[in-house]
Amino acid sequence: MDDHKRKEFRNLLTSLDADREVSRFRERDQKIEKNRYIYRFEGLARDVILPTLRELMLDLEHKGHLTRLTRKAADRYRLDLQIEAKTTRRCALEIAVHPKEPGKVKVDYAWGWTAGEPDAVLLEEVDSGKVAEWVLKLVKGLSLS
């Protein structure tokens, strides 16, 4: 192999190594950014989401309904409700960091075997009123299912 081809080959390898390094730094930055949002979500959950859900759960349990709150992951909480009426009805609410838009909170609804249209809200917009609105939508959805 002549020197010109060898030099061209080395330049190509150098550019591939540089691209790989840039890609690694980009992935690292994305993970850091995602973890930053998870950390913010954990603080929001501790200060706003969980206290509001617990307060609403107490009201529901006082009326004879069953509730269960579980932490599915650091960035995901699930509230299961069993409403005792003429017939027993079940529903669930899952609040998590949005998987594709980390700056948002994704709220999934489920009534029995039916899933509802998820909501997405900016982290900054989540307050106790918004959490109560989600639970209200969940309970109201039982009458529609």
N, C-alpha and C positions, 0 to 999 in steps of 0.2 A: 504494500500500500504506500502511495507516495505521501509526502509531507502535507500537501494541500488537502487531500482527503482526510488524513489523520487530524489535521487542525479543524476541519469542518465537523468531523465527528465529535471531537472534544467540545467544540462550541455548542453543538446540539445537546450533548450530555449536560453541559453547564446550564443551558437554558431550561432543560427538563428538571434539573435539581432546584433551580430557582423557582420554577412554577410549583413544584411540590412543596417547597418551603413556604411560599405565599399561601398556598392552599391550607397548609397546617395552621398558619397564623390566623387565617380567616375562620377556620373551624374553631380554633381556640377562642377567638373573640366572640363568636356566636354562642358558645357554651357559657362564657363569662356573662354575656348579656342575658341569656336565658336564666342563669342562676340568680342574677340580680333581680329579675322579675319574680322568681320564685321566693326569694327572700322578702321582697315587698309584699307579695301575696300572703306569706306566713304572718307578717306583722298585721296586715289588714284582717286576716282571719282571726288572729288572737284578740285584736282590739274591737272589731266591728261584727264580722260575720258570725262567729261562734256565740258571743253573748246574745245577739239578736235571735239566732236560731234556738238557743236554750230557753230564752224567755218565751218564744212562741210555742216551743215544745211543752213547756210547763202548762201553758193555757190549754193546749190540745189534750194533754194527759189529764188535766183537771176535769175536762168534759168527757173523759172515758175513752179517748182514742189512744192508740199505741204509736209510739215514735221511737226511732233509733237513729242516732247520729254516729257515723263512722268516718275515720280518716283513712282514705284509700291510699294516699301518698302525701308527700310534703306539699304538693300542689293540687290536692283534690280532696273534697269532702262530700259525703253523701248523706242525705236525710231521707229515711224511709218512713212513710206514714201508713197506718192502717186505720181508716175511718170506720167507726162502728155506727151504722145507720140501719135501715131495714135490711140491707144486704151489706156485708163487709166489702169494702173497697180499698185497694192498695194503690199507692203512688210513690214516686221517688223524685228527688231533686238532687242533682249533682252539680257542685260548684267547683270550678278548676281554672287554672291558668290556661288560656286558649293555646292549643298546640301549635297553631300556625301564626298567631299574632300574640306574642308574649306580653305585650302591653295591655292586653284585655283579659277579662274574666269571661269564661264560657259557662253558661248555665243550661244544663240538659234537664228535660222533664220526661217523666214516664208515668203513664196511667195504665195499670194492668200490663198488658202486652203491647200497648200503643205508645210510641215515642212521639213527643211533641217537637215543635220547631224550636231549636236552641236559641237562646239570647246571647249576645256578646256586648259587654259593657267595658269601657275603659276602667282601669284600676282606680283612677282618681275619682270616678263617679260613684263608686260603691260606698253606700252608707247604710245605716240601719233601715231607713225607709225603702231603699232599693231591695234589701234582703227580705223585708216584710212583703214587698210587692211580689217577689218571686214565689214566696210561700203561698200568698193569696192566689196567684195564678195557678199554682199547683192544686190547691184545694178546689178552686172554681172549676178547674178542668175535669174533676171527678164527675161533676154534674153533666158535663158534655160528653163524657166517654160512655 
